């Protein structure tokens, strides 16, 4: 299950994708449009900035904007930045140590198939597909 943080991050990205790509959009405007607490969005945008998905400037005329075009973002990268790996089991996560039961695990093929379906689905969807 995806957390509120991951879902709200996607909403922020969709909101920014629908704005003037050259303008910095104030967080309070996003918060109002999305009906999300500005304080909570501050935490989320900080992670989006740290992950390089958005850029921000403070002060008069400040706010946030996307660092790339909406069609250059996959939904998967946004979700994984905020949620962590999409892997349903630890042994399939990136950088996981080799599992000593890999050769005898009866469930690994099922988990692998599910993981690939989920990953292909979210990485196959672009932010621009959602914005419309």
N, CA, C and O atoms as CSV, one atom per row, in Angstrom:
chain,resi,resn,atom,element,x,y,z
A,1,UNK,N,N,0.843,-1.175,0.000
A,1,UNK,CA,C,0.000,0.000,0.000
A,1,UNK,C,C,0.896,1.249,0.000
A,1,UNK,O,O,1.881,1.323,0.735
A,2,UNK,N,N,0.540,2.206,-0.822
A,2,UNK,CA,C,1.320,3.433,-0.882
A,2,UNK,C,C,0.870,4.395,0.209
A,2,UNK,O,O,-0.314,4.488,0.531
A,3,UNK,N,N,1.839,5.103,0.766
A,3,UNK,CA,C,1.541,6.038,1.848
A,3,UNK,C,C,0.964,7.336,1.289
A,3,UNK,O,O,1.005,7.596,0.086
A,4,UNK,N,N,0.431,8.132,2.195
A,4,UNK,CA,C,-0.074,9.456,1.847
A,4,UNK,C,C,1.046,10.288,1.232
A,4,UNK,O,O,0.823,11.034,0.279
A,5,UNK,N,N,2.231,10.158,1.774
A,5,UNK,CA,C,3.378,10.928,1.295
A,5,UNK,C,C,3.641,10.660,-0.195
A,5,UNK,O,O,3.838,11.596,-0.969
A,6,UNK,N,N,3.642,9.406,-0.582
A,6,UNK,CA,C,3.873,9.057,-1.976
A,6,UNK,C,C,2.754,9.535,-2.885
A,6,UNK,O,O,3.009,10.035,-3.980
A,7,UNK,N,N,1.517,9.383,-2.434
A,7,UNK,CA,C,0.362,9.824,-3.229
A,7,UNK,C,C,0.340,11.340,-3.364
A,7,UNK,O,O,0.038,11.862,-4.436
A,8,UNK,N,N,0.658,12.050,-2.284
A,8,UNK,CA,C,0.672,13.507,-2.335
A,8,UNK,C,C,1.817,14.015,-3.212
A,8,UNK,O,O,1.668,15.019,-3.908
A,9,UNK,N,N,2.944,13.330,-3.181
A,9,UNK,CA,C,4.068,13.726,-4.039
A,9,UNK,C,C,3.653,13.652,-5.508
A,9,UNK,O,O,3.994,14.527,-6.304
A,10,UNK,N,N,2.931,12.620,-5.848
A,10,UNK,CA,C,2.440,12.476,-7.219
A,10,UNK,C,C,1.476,13.612,-7.556
A,10,UNK,O,O,1.510,14.145,-8.665
A,11,UNK,N,N,0.622,13.982,-6.612
A,11,UNK,CA,C,-0.300,15.105,-6.833
A,11,UNK,C,C,0.443,16.421,-7.016
A,11,UNK,O,O,0.051,17.242,-7.844
A,12,UNK,N,N,1.513,16.629,-6.253
A,12,UNK,CA,C,2.327,17.844,-6.409
A,12,UNK,C,C,2.942,17.880,-7.804
A,12,UNK,O,O,2.930,18.911,-8.477
A,13,UNK,N,N,3.476,16.746,-8.222
A,13,UNK,CA,C,4.112,16.674,-9.542
A,13,UNK,C,C,3.093,16.912,-10.659
A,13,UNK,O,O,3.395,17.591,-11.641
A,14,UNK,N,N,1.904,16.363,-10.515
A,14,UNK,CA,C,0.841,16.573,-11.502
A,14,UNK,C,C,0.445,18.047,-11.531
A,14,UNK,O,O,0.255,18.630,-12.598
A,15,UNK,N,N,0.324,18.639,-10.344
A,15,UNK,CA,C,-0.032,20.055,-10.252
A,15,UNK,C,C,1.016,20.912,-10.961
A,15,UNK,O,O,0.672,21.780,-11.763
A,16,UNK,N,N,2.285,20.669,-10.667
A,16,UNK,CA,C,3.358,21.443,-11.298
A,16,UNK,C,C,3.395,21.231,-12.811
A,16,UNK,O,O,3.685,22.158,-13.567
A,17,UNK,N,N,3.104,20.024,-13.239
A,17,UNK,CA,C,3.109,19.715,-14.674
A,17,UNK,C,C,2.014,20.479,-15.415
A,17,UNK,O,O,2.123,20.708,-16.620
A,18,UNK,N,N,0.975,20.868,-14.709
A,18,UNK,CA,C,-0.124,21.607,-15.325
A,18,UNK,C,C,0.071,23.118,-15.307
A,18,UNK,O,O,-0.799,23.861,-15.760
A,19,UNK,N,N,1.197,23.574,-14.790
A,19,UNK,CA,C,1.462,25.014,-14.680
A,19,UNK,C,C,2.457,25.468,-15.760
A,19,UNK,O,O,3.006,24.651,-16.500
A,20,UNK,N,N,2.673,26.772,-15.833
A,20,UNK,CA,C,3.667,27.346,-16.749
A,20,UNK,C,C,5.035,26.746,-16.401
A,20,UNK,O,O,5.510,26.911,-15.278
A,21,UNK,N,N,5.675,26.049,-17.355
A,21,UNK,CA,C,6.942,25.377,-17.053
A,21,UNK,C,C,8.092,26.318,-16.699
A,21,UNK,O,O,9.099,25.884,-16.141
A,22,UNK,N,N,7.947,27.601,-17.019
A,22,UNK,CA,C,9.015,28.555,-16.716
A,22,UNK,C,C,8.799,29.299,-15.404
A,22,UNK,O,O,9.686,30.016,-14.941
A,23,UNK,N,N,7.626,29.130,-14.807
A,23,UNK,CA,C,7.295,29.865,-13.583
A,23,UNK,C,C,7.534,29.004,-12.347
A,23,UNK,O,O,7.337,27.789,-12.362
A,24,UNK,N,N,7.961,29.668,-11.284
A,24,UNK,CA,C,8.062,29.010,-9.983
A,24,UNK,C,C,6.698,29.148,-9.307
A,24,UNK,O,O,6.177,30.254,-9.164
A,25,UNK,N,N,6.134,28.030,-8.898
A,25,UNK,CA,C,4.789,28.010,-8.333
A,25,UNK,C,C,4.867,27.975,-6.808
A,25,UNK,O,O,5.461,27.062,-6.235
A,26,UNK,N,N,4.263,28.978,-6.147
A,26,UNK,CA,C,4.299,28.999,-4.675
A,26,UNK,C,C,3.643,27.757,-4.077
A,26,UNK,O,O,2.614,27.286,-4.561
A,27,UNK,N,N,4.252,27.245,-3.031
A,27,UNK,CA,C,3.750,26.046,-2.364
A,27,UNK,C,C,2.344,26.259,-1.813
A,27,UNK,O,O,1.533,25.333,-1.797
A,28,UNK,N,N,2.057,27.474,-1.363
A,28,UNK,CA,C,0.720,27.744,-0.821
A,28,UNK,C,C,-0.348,27.579,-1.898
A,28,UNK,O,O,-1.465,27.157,-1.599
A,29,UNK,N,N,-0.016,27.908,-3.146
A,29,UNK,CA,C,-0.972,27.741,-4.250
A,29,UNK,C,C,-1.231,26.256,-4.521
A,29,UNK,O,O,-2.368,25.842,-4.744
A,30,UNK,N,N,-0.168,25.474,-4.498
A,30,UNK,CA,C,-0.304,24.021,-4.706
A,30,UNK,C,C,-1.137,23.433,-3.572
A,30,UNK,O,O,-2.036,22.624,-3.803
A,31,UNK,N,N,-0.827,23.850,-2.345
A,31,UNK,CA,C,-1.546,23.345,-1.165
A,31,UNK,C,C,-3.043,23.643,-1.272
A,31,UNK,O,O,-3.878,22.795,-0.959
A,32,UNK,N,N,-3.366,24.844,-1.710
A,32,UNK,CA,C,-4.776,25.215,-1.852
A,32,UNK,C,C,-5.460,24.399,-2.942
A,32,UNK,O,O,-6.549,23.866,-2.729
A,33,UNK,N,N,-4.829,24.300,-4.102
A,33,UNK,CA,C,-5.431,23.548,-5.218
A,33,UNK,C,C,-5.602,22.077,-4.886
A,33,UNK,O,O,-6.594,21.457,-5.271
A,34,UNK,N,N,-4.639,21.522,-4.175
A,34,UNK,CA,C,-4.654,20.091,-3.873
A,34,UNK,C,C,-5.325,19.766,-2.536
A,34,UNK,O,O,-5.500,18.600,-2.184
A,35,UNK,N,N,-5.694,20.813,-1.801
A,35,UNK,CA,C,-6.328,20.635,-0.490
A,35,UNK,C,C,-5.467,19.760,0.426
A,35,UNK,O,O,-5.933,18.792,1.026
A,36,UNK,N,N,-4.191,20.147,0.504
A,36,UNK,CA,C,-3.212,19.450,1.341
A,36,UNK,C,C,-2.539,20.503,2.221
A,36,UNK,O,O,-2.302,21.627,1.779
A,37,UNK,N,N,-2.240,20.144,3.442
A,37,UNK,CA,C,-1.571,21.057,4.363
A,37,UNK,C,C,-0.229,21.534,3.783
A,37,UNK,O,O,0.580,20.729,3.323
A,38,UNK,N,N,-0.012,22.842,3.813
A,38,UNK,CA,C,1.243,23.415,3.312
A,38,UNK,C,C,2.426,22.874,4.108
A,38,UNK,O,O,3.489,22.609,3.547
A,39,UNK,N,N,2.240,22.712,5.402
A,39,UNK,CA,C,3.307,22.205,6.257
A,39,UNK,C,C,3.725,20.785,5.832
A,39,UNK,O,O,4.914,20.470,5.799
A,40,UNK,N,N,2.751,19.945,5.511
A,40,UNK,CA,C,3.046,18.581,5.069
A,40,UNK,C,C,3.714,18.612,3.695
A,40,UNK,O,O,4.633,17.838,3.426
A,41,UNK,N,N,3.244,19.509,2.830
A,41,UNK,CA,C,3.846,19.617,1.500
A,41,UNK,C,C,5.311,20.068,1.569
A,41,UNK,O,O,6.114,19.692,0.716
A,42,UNK,N,N,5.655,20.860,2.567
A,42,UNK,CA,C,7.047,21.299,2.724
A,42,UNK,C,C,7.980,20.094,2.881
A,42,UNK,O,O,9.083,20.079,2.335
A,43,UNK,N,N,7.532,19.099,3.623
A,43,UNK,CA,C,8.317,17.872,3.827
A,43,UNK,C,C,8.460,17.114,2.506
A,43,UNK,O,O,9.540,16.635,2.158
A,44,UNK,N,N,7.357,17.019,1.789
A,44,UNK,CA,C,7.340,16.278,0.530
A,44,UNK,C,C,8.206,16.954,-0.533
A,44,UNK,O,O,9.000,16.298,-1.206
A,45,UNK,N,N,8.043,18.287,-0.680
A,45,UNK,CA,C,8.822,18.978,-1.723
A,45,UNK,C,C,10.302,18.968,-1.411
A,45,UNK,O,O,11.132,18.961,-2.321
A,46,UNK,N,N,10.637,18.966,-0.150
A,46,UNK,CA,C,12.052,18.872,0.222
A,46,UNK,C,C,12.647,17.580,-0.354
A,46,UNK,O,O,13.757,17.590,-0.886
A,47,UNK,N,N,11.916,16.484,-0.248
A,47,UNK,CA,C,12.392,15.211,-0.798
A,47,UNK,C,C,12.418,15.231,-2.326
A,47,UNK,O,O,13.311,14.656,-2.948
A,48,UNK,N,N,11.428,15.898,-2.924
A,48,UNK,CA,C,11.402,16.003,-4.389
A,48,UNK,C,C,12.584,16.825,-4.895
A,48,UNK,O,O,13.174,16.508,-5.928
A,49,UNK,N,N,12.928,17.887,-4.159
A,49,UNK,CA,C,14.091,18.707,-4.522
A,49,UNK,C,C,15.369,17.889,-4.336
A,49,UNK,O,O,16.228,17.864,-5.217
A,50,UNK,N,N,15.489,17.224,-3.192
A,50,UNK,CA,C,16.672,16.411,-2.907
A,50,UNK,C,C,16.860,15.319,-3.962
A,50,UNK,O,O,17.991,14.980,-4.312
A,51,UNK,N,N,15.759,14.774,-4.466
A,51,UNK,CA,C,15.814,13.739,-5.490
A,51,UNK,C,C,15.998,14.286,-6.904
A,51,UNK,O,O,16.112,13.519,-7.861
A,52,UNK,N,N,16.027,15.618,-7.034
A,52,UNK,CA,C,16.252,16.238,-8.337
A,52,UNK,C,C,15.036,16.288,-9.255
A,52,UNK,O,O,15.170,16.580,-10.444
A,53,UNK,N,N,13.847,16.005,-8.714
A,53,UNK,CA,C,12.652,16.024,-9.553
A,53,UNK,C,C,12.063,17.421,-9.711
A,53,UNK,O,O,11.440,17.728,-10.727
A,54,UNK,N,N,12.263,18.262,-8.702
A,54,UNK,CA,C,11.820,19.654,-8.780
A,54,UNK,C,C,12.943,20.555,-8.291
A,54,UNK,O,O,13.879,20.113,-7.625
A,55,UNK,N,N,12.826,21.809,-8.634
A,55,UNK,CA,C,13.774,22.805,-8.150
A,55,UNK,C,C,12.967,23.919,-7.495
A,55,UNK,O,O,11.813,24.153,-7.854
A,56,UNK,N,N,13.572,24.593,-6.548
A,56,UNK,CA,C,12.850,25.645,-5.848
A,56,UNK,C,C,13.720,26.854,-5.582
A,56,UNK,O,O,14.944,26.767,-5.488
A,57,UNK,N,N,13.040,27.991,-5.465
A,57,UNK,CA,C,13.703,29.226,-5.044
A,57,UNK,C,C,12.850,29.873,-3.973
A,57,UNK,O,O,11.622,29.794,-4.007
A,58,UNK,N,N,13.508,30.510,-3.025
A,58,UNK,CA,C,12.762,31.149,-1.953
A,58,UNK,C,C,12.685,32.649,-2.188
A,58,UNK,O,O,13.373,33.205,-3.045
A,59,UNK,N,N,11.838,33.279,-1.410
A,59,UNK,CA,C,11.680,34.726,-1.518
A,59,UNK,C,C,10.570,35.122,-2.473
A,59,UNK,O,O,9.796,34.285,-2.939
A,60,UNK,N,N,10.510,36.419,-2.754
A,60,UNK,CA,C,9.479,36.964,-3.639
A,60,UNK,C,C,9.607,36.334,-5.025
A,60,UNK,O,O,10.694,36.279,-5.601
A,61,UNK,N,N,8.493,35.868,-5.539
A,61,UNK,CA,C,8.510,35.205,-6.845
A,61,UNK,C,C,9.021,33.783,-6.785
A,61,UNK,O,O,9.232,33.140,-7.814
A,62,UNK,N,N,9.220,33.291,-5.560
A,62,UNK,CA,C,9.744,31.946,-5.383
A,62,UNK,C,C,8.675,30.881,-5.453
A,62,UNK,O,O,7.483,31.169,-5.562
A,63,UNK,N,N,9.126,29.654,-5.388
A,63,UNK,CA,C,8.228,28.515,-5.450
A,63,UNK,C,C,8.966,27.327,-6.026
A,63,UNK,O,O,10.179,27.195,-5.864
A,64,UNK,N,N,8.232,26.471,-6.695
A,64,UNK,CA,C,8.796,25.227,-7.225
A,64,UNK,C,C,8.387,25.020,-8.670
A,64,UNK,O,O,7.335,25.480,-9.111
A,65,UNK,N,N,9.244,24.317,-9.396
A,65,UNK,CA,C,8.904,23.918,-10.759
A,65,UNK,C,C,9.624,22.614,-11.078
A,65,UNK,O,O,10.588,22.238,-10.410
A,66,UNK,N,N,9.142,21.943,-12.101
A,66,UNK,CA,C,9.754,20.684,-12.534
A,66,UNK,C,C,11.137,20.944,-13.116
A,66,UNK,O,O,11.387,22.018,-13.662
A,67,UNK,N,N,12.018,19.989,-13.007
A,67,UNK,CA,C,13.355,20.123,-13.591
A,67,UNK,C,C,13.398,19.578,-15.022
A,67,UNK,O,O,14.348,19.829,-15.763
A,68,UNK,N,N,12.351,18.826,-15.400
A,68,UNK,CA,C,12.271,18.253,-16.748
A,68,UNK,C,C,10.855,18.411,-17.283
A,68,UNK,O,O,9.968,18.891,-16.577
A,69,UNK,N,N,10.652,18.015,-18.507
A,69,UNK,CA,C,9.315,18.040,-19.097
A,69,UNK,C,C,8.504,16.889,-18.506
A,69,UNK,O,O,9.069,15.851,-18.161
A,70,UNK,N,N,7.174,17.061,-18.386
A,70,UNK,CA,C,6.332,16.014,-17.801
A,70,UNK,C,C,6.470,14.638,-18.465
A,70,UNK,O,O,6.328,13.615,-17.795
A,71,UNK,N,N,6.742,14.605,-19.756
A,71,UNK,CA,C,6.877,13.309,-20.434
A,71,UNK,C,C,8.210,12.632,-20.152
A,71,UNK,O,O,8.443,11.510,-20.601
A,72,UNK,N,N,9.090,13.305,-19.410
A,72,UNK,CA,C,10.389,12.736,-19.059
A,72,UNK,C,C,10.411,12.140,-17.649
A,72,UNK,O,O,11.442,11.642,-17.196
A,73,UNK,N,N,9.275,12.194,-16.965
A,73,UNK,CA,C,9.149,11.603,-15.622
A,73,UNK,C,C,8.301,10.355,-15.708
A,73,UNK,O,O,7.253,10.355,-16.354
A,74,UNK,N,N,8.743,9.300,-15.067
A,74,UNK,CA,C,7.857,8.132,-14.942
A,74,UNK,C,C,7.215,8.197,-13.563
A,74,UNK,O,O,7.807,8.697,-12.606
A,75,UNK,N,N,6.005,7.687,-13.482
A,75,UNK,CA,C,5.318,7.625,-12.192
A,75,UNK,C,C,6.139,6.767,-11.230
A,75,UNK,O,O,6.197,7.051,-10.034
A,76,UNK,N,N,6.771,5.720,-11.754
A,76,UNK,CA,C,7.579,4.836,-10.928
A,76,UNK,C,C,8.700,5.549,-10.202
A,76,UNK,O,O,8.931,5.292,-9.020
A,77,UNK,N,N,9.405,6.444,-10.887
A,77,UNK,CA,C,10.513,7.139,-10.221
A,77,UNK,C,C,10.017,8.068,-9.128
A,77,UNK,O,O,10.690,8.248,-8.113
A,78,UNK,N,N,8.855,8.655,-9.324
A,78,UNK,CA,C,8.281,9.542,-8.305
A,78,UNK,C,C,7.893,8.723,-7.078
A,78,UNK,O,O,8.219,9.083,-5.947
A,79,UNK,N,N,7.200,7.632,-7.316
A,79,UNK,CA,C,6.768,6.774,-6.207
A,79,UNK,C,C,7.963,6.189,-5.459
A,79,UNK,O,O,7.997,6.200,-4.229
A,80,UNK,N,N,8.946,5.676,-6.206
A,80,UNK,CA,C,10.104,5.071,-5.526
A,80,UNK,C,C,10.916,6.087,-4.742
A,80,UNK,O,O,11.488,5.747,-3.706
A,81,UNK,N,N,10.980,7.325,-5.212
A,81,UNK,CA,C,11.716,8.345,-4.466
A,81,UNK,C,C,11.107,8.546,-3.079
A,81,UNK,O,O,11.832,8.667,-2.091
A,82,UNK,N,N,9.790,8.580,-3.006
A,82,UNK,CA,C,9.125,8.829,-1.727
A,82,UNK,C,C,8.833,7.567,-0.931
A,82,UNK,O,O,8.831,7.596,0.299
A,83,UNK,N,N,8.587,6.458,-1.623
A,83,UNK,CA,C,8.163,5.230,-0.951
A,83,UNK,C,C,9.286,4.215,-0.753
A,83,UNK,O,O,9.196,3.343,0.112
A,84,UNK,N,N,10.332,4.329,-1.549
A,84,UNK,CA,C,11.353,3.296,-1.539
A,84,UNK,C,C,11.035,2.275,-2.619
A,84,UNK,O,O,10.167,2.505,-3.461
A,85,UNK,N,N,11.717,1.181,-2.598
A,85,UNK,CA,C,11.596,0.164,-3.639
A,85,UNK,C,C,10.159,-0.338,-3.822
A,85,UNK,O,O,9.404,-0.479,-2.860
A,86,UNK,N,N,9.810,-0.599,-5.061
A,86,UNK,CA,C,8.515,-1.211,-5.375
A,86,UNK,C,C,8.531,-2.715,-5.147
A,86,UNK,O,O,7.501,-3.378,-5.264
A,87,UNK,N,N,9.686,-3.245,-4.827
A,87,UNK,CA,C,9.837,-4.685,-4.643
A,87,UNK,C,C,8.892,-5.212,-3.570
A,87,UNK,O,O,8.843,-4.665,-2.469
A,88,UNK,N,N,8.131,-6.281,-3.883
A,88,UNK,CA,C,7.212,-6.830,-2.884
A,88,UNK,C,C,7.915,-7.653,-1.805
A,88,UNK,O,O,7.345,-7.899,-0.742
A,89,UNK,N,N,9.149,-8.078,-2.073
A,89,UNK,CA,C,9.922,-8.843,-1.094
A,89,UNK,C,C,11.354,-8.306,-1.071
A,89,UNK,O,O,11.867,-7.839,-2.088
A,90,UNK,N,N,11.980,-8.377,0.079
A,90,UNK,CA,C,13.315,-7.798,0.273
A,90,UNK,C,C,14.364,-8.347,-0.689
A,90,UNK,O,O,15.257,-7.617,-1.119
A,91,UNK,N,N,14.260,-9.622,-1.025
A,91,UNK,CA,C,15.309,-10.228,-1.851
A,91,UNK,C,C,15.329,-9.699,-3.287
A,91,UNK,O,O,16.311,-9.912,-3.997
A,92,UNK,N,N,14.273,-9.018,-3.733
A,92,UNK,CA,C,14.233,-8.466,-5.092
A,92,UNK,C,C,14.594,-6.982,-5.149
A,92,UNK,O,O,14.732,-6.418,-6.235
A,93,UNK,N,N,14.744,-6.358,-4.000
A,93,UNK,CA,C,15.080,-4.931,-3.962
A,93,UNK,C,C,16.478,-4.700,-4.521
A,93,UNK,O,O,17.360,-5.549,-4.393
A,94,UNK,N,N,16.668,-3.535,-5.144
A,94,UNK,CA,C,17.992,-3.173,-5.656
A,94,UNK,C,C,19.014,-3.220,-4.532
A,94,UNK,O,O,18.770,-2.701,-3.443
A,95,UNK,N,N,20.147,-3.835,-4.793
A,95,UNK,CA,C,21.223,-3.906,-3.814
A,95,UNK,C,C,21.027,-4.936,-2.722
A,95,UNK,O,O,21.813,-4.990,-1.776
A,96,UNK,N,N,19.994,-5.754,-2.835
A,96,UNK,CA,C,19.761,-6.781,-1.809
A,96,UNK,C,C,20.850,-7.842,-1.887
A,96,UNK,O,O,21.285,-8.216,-2.976
A,97,UNK,N,N,21.287,-8.323,-0.734
A,97,UNK,CA,C,22.281,-9.407,-0.760
A,97,UNK,C,C,21.662,-10.665,-1.375
A,97,UNK,O,O,20.444,-10.843,-1.352
A,98,UNK,N,N,22.491,-11.511,-1.909
A,98,UNK,CA,C,21.990,-12.739,-2.518
A,98,UNK,C,C,21.318,-13.599,-1.451
A,98,UNK,O,O,21.850,-13.794,-0.358
A,99,UNK,N,N,20.155,-14.099,-1.791
A,99,UNK,CA,C,19.398,-14.916,-0.843
A,99,UNK,C,C,19.932,-16.345,-0.862
A,99,UNK,O,O,20.065,-16.938,-1.932
A,100,UNK,N,N,20.239,-16.904,0.304
A,100,UNK,CA,C,20.750,-18.271,0.339
A,100,UNK,C,C,19.703,-19.311,-0.086
A,100,UNK,O,O,20.053,-20.450,-0.394
A,101,UNK,N,N,18.436,-18.927,-0.102
A,101,UNK,CA,C,17.368,-19.852,-0.488
A,101,UNK,C,C,16.933,-19.683,-1.945
A,101,UNK,O,O,16.007,-20.356,-2.400
A,102,UNK,N,N,17.595,-18.792,-2.669
A,102,UNK,CA,C,17.177,-18.472,-4.037
A,102,UNK,C,C,16.975,-19.714,-4.912
A,102,UNK,O,O,15.993,-19.789,-5.650
A,103,UNK,N,N,17.875,-20.673,-4.841
A,103,UNK,CA,C,17.804,-21.848,-5.714
A,103,UNK,C,C,16.676,-22.817,-5.339
A,103,UNK,O,O,16.270,-23.642,-6.158
A,104,UNK,N,N,16.179,-22.722,-4.122
A,104,UNK,CA,C,15.124,-23.648,-3.694
A,104,UNK,C,C,13.794,-22.945,-3.388
A,104,UNK,O,O,12.803,-23.600,-3.062
A,105,UNK,N,N,13.778,-21.643,-3.491
A,105,UNK,CA,C,12.568,-20.879,-3.142
A,105,UNK,C,C,11.466,-21.113,-4.174
A,105,UNK,O,O,11.634,-20.796,-5.352
A,106,UNK,N,N,10.364,-21.656,-3.737
A,106,UNK,CA,C,9.229,-21.948,-4.622
A,106,UNK,C,C,8.414,-20.694,-4.937
A,106,UNK,O,O,7.687,-20.667,-5.930
A,107,UNK,N,N,8.526,-19.653,-4.103
A,107,UNK,CA,C,7.717,-18.450,-4.324
A,107,UNK,C,C,8.438,-17.364,-5.111
A,107,UNK,O,O,7.799,-16.431,-5.597
A,108,UNK,N,N,9.749,-17.468,-5.246
A,108,UNK,CA,C,10.519,-16.422,-5.925
A,108,UNK,C,C,10.021,-16.139,-7.342
A,108,UNK,O,O,9.914,-14.966,-7.701
A,109,UNK,N,N,9.714,-17.131,-8.160
A,109,UNK,CA,C,9.207,-16.823,-9.509
A,109,UNK,C,C,7.912,-16.003,-9.487
A,109,UNK,O,O,7.720,-15.113,-10.316
A,110,UNK,N,N,7.034,-16.307,-8.542
A,110,UNK,CA,C,5.782,-15.559,-8.423
A,110,UNK,C,C,6.056,-14.106,-8.029
A,110,UNK,O,O,5.502,-13.181,-8.624
A,111,UNK,N,N,6.924,-13.909,-7.012
A,111,UNK,CA,C,7.256,-12.553,-6.575
A,111,UNK,C,C,7.952,-11.779,-7.683
A,111,UNK,O,O,7.702,-10.586,-7.857
A,112,UNK,N,N,8.810,-12.437,-8.421
A,112,UNK,CA,C,9.524,-11.788,-9.525
A,112,UNK,C,C,8.536,-11.352,-10.604
A,112,UNK,O,O,8.620,-10.232,-11.108
A,113,UNK,N,N,7.611,-12.223,-10.954
A,113,UNK,CA,C,6.604,-11.885,-11.971
A,113,UNK,C,C,5.760,-10.690,-11.526
A,113,UNK,O,O,5.511,-9.771,-12.306
A,114,UNK,N,N,5.325,-10.714,-10.267
A,114,UNK,CA,C,4.525,-9.604,-9.740
A,114,UNK,C,C,5.328,-8.300,-9.754
A,114,UNK,O,O,4.824,-7.258,-10.173
A,115,UNK,N,N,6.567,-8.367,-9.298
A,115,UNK,CA,C,7.437,-7.188,-9.253
A,115,UNK,C,C,7.625,-6.587,-10.641
A,115,UNK,O,O,7.549,-5.370,-10.808
A,116,UNK,N,N,7.867,-7.428,-11.627
A,116,UNK,CA,C,8.061,-6.941,-12.991
A,116,UNK,C,C,6.786,-6.319,-13.556
A,116,UNK,O,O,6.848,-5.310,-14.259
A,117,UNK,N,N,5.639,-6.909,-13.255
A,117,UNK,CA,C,4.367,-6.329,-13.697
A,117,UNK,C,C,4.168,-4.942,-13.088
A,117,UNK,O,O,3.827,-3.988,-13.787
A,118,UNK,N,N,4.384,-4.846,-11.786
A,118,UNK,CA,C,4.204,-3.589,-11.066
A,118,UNK,C,C,5.205,-2.537,-11.546
A,118,UNK,O,O,4.838,-1.393,-11.815
A,119,UNK,N,N,6.448,-2.932,-11.649
A,119,UNK,CA,C,7.493,-2.004,-12.083
A,119,UNK,C,C,7.242,-1.519,-13.513
A,119,UNK,O,O,7.336,-0.324,-13.794
A,120,UNK,N,N,6.923,-2.451,-14.412
A,120,UNK,CA,C,6.645,-2.072,-15.798
A,120,UNK,C,C,5.438,-1.146,-15.882
A,120,UNK,O,O,5.422,-0.211,-16.683
A,121,UNK,N,N,4.430,-1.404,-15.055
A,121,UNK,CA,C,3.238,-0.558,-15.056
A,121,UNK,C,C,3.592,0.874,-14.656
A,121,UNK,O,O,3.297,1.813,-15.395
A,122,UNK,N,N,4.225,1.047,-13.486
A,122,UNK,CA,C,4.507,2.390,-12.991
A,122,UNK,C,C,5.605,3.104,-13.775
A,122,UNK,O,O,5.543,4.321,-13.951
A,123,UNK,N,N,6.596,2.375,-14.242
A,123,UNK,CA,C,7.644,3.016,-15.039
A,123,UNK,C,C,7.195,3.245,-16.479
A,123,UNK,O,O,7.805,4.033,-17.202
A,124,UNK,N,N,6.138,2.565,-16.898
A,124,UNK,CA,C,5.581,2.767,-18.227
A,124,UNK,C,C,4.638,3.952,-18.302
A,124,UNK,O,O,4.319,4.426,-19.392
A,125,UNK,N,N,4.187,4.436,-17.146
A,125,UNK,CA,C,3.303,5.606,-17.091
A,125,UNK,C,C,4.150,6.858,-16.909
A,125,UNK,O,O,4.999,6.931,-16.021
A,126,UNK,N,N,3.903,7.833,-17.762
A,126,UNK,CA,C,4.612,9.099,-17.670
A,126,UNK,C,C,3.713,10.116,-16.945
A,126,UNK,O,O,2.488,9.995,-16.951
A,127,UNK,N,N,4.339,11.098,-16.334
A,127,UNK,CA,C,3.598,12.159,-15.662
A,127,UNK,C,C,2.652,12.821,-16.666
A,127,UNK,O,O,1.526,13.178,-16.320
A,128,UNK,N,N,3.107,12.982,-17.894
A,128,UNK,CA,C,2.274,13.612,-18.934
A,128,UNK,C,C,1.030,12.786,-19.248
A,128,UNK,O,O,0.023,13.350,-19.678
A,129,UNK,N,N,1.066,11.479,-19.050
A,129,UNK,CA,C,-0.105,10.627,-19.277
A,129,UNK,C,C,-1.222,10.947,-18.286
A,129,UNK,O,O,-2.405,10.844,-18.609
A,130,UNK,N,N,-0.829,11.332,-17.088
A,130,UNK,CA,C,-1.807,11.621,-16.042
A,130,UNK,C,C,-2.344,13.035,-16.148
A,130,UNK,O,O,-3.525,13.286,-15.907
A,131,UNK,N,N,-1.455,13.962,-16.514
A,131,UNK,CA,C,-1.844,15.369,-16.620
A,131,UNK,C,C,-2.879,15.538,-17.732
A,131,UNK,O,O,-3.819,16.324,-17.612
A,132,UNK,N,N,-2.688,14.792,-18.804
A,132,UNK,CA,C,-3.645,14.823,-19.912
A,132,UNK,C,C,-3.276,15.673,-21.055
A,132,UNK,O,O,-4.024,15.757,-22.029
